[in-house]
Amino acid sequence: MSVVEVATFRLSKGTDVGSFLAIDKRVQTELVPNQPGFMRRTTARRDADWLVVTLWASEGAAAAFAVASVGDPVRVEFEDSLEPGSLTTSRYSTLD
């Protein structure tokens, strides 16, 4: 059973959308694709609200990435772009 991870957040006041999209692309192309169990990731936006949906092969793969990526410069730059306290992450098990 795979896992859908949903992260919602807002950008910090000083973060330019173009700069954020560049770091988000680095997350998508440099950080997550080589992680065990990574399947797919996409980013979406509605007004000031942002959403990242990541599909993992298992809960264990999602959890392992969360631990392994702590301190990674790309992850740090991504998180530094977010409004403090706005990031929420939830995981859901697929039904298929």
C-alpha angles and dihedrals in degrees: 000000000000127000130232112209116199121194122184126187148138127241119251116257094254096048117108113217092229092052091048092050089052093054091042088055089052090053089051097045105030109025113035107028095072095048118111110257096015111143111163143342133192136175126214137177140202113185106304094343119095132193133193118191118193125184116210129185091234145355088255092057092050092047093046091053092049089056098038095051096053107123094011106145093230092051091046092051090048093050092044087060092060129091106257112259094010099101117100123172128193132175127212129190115231119237098223 
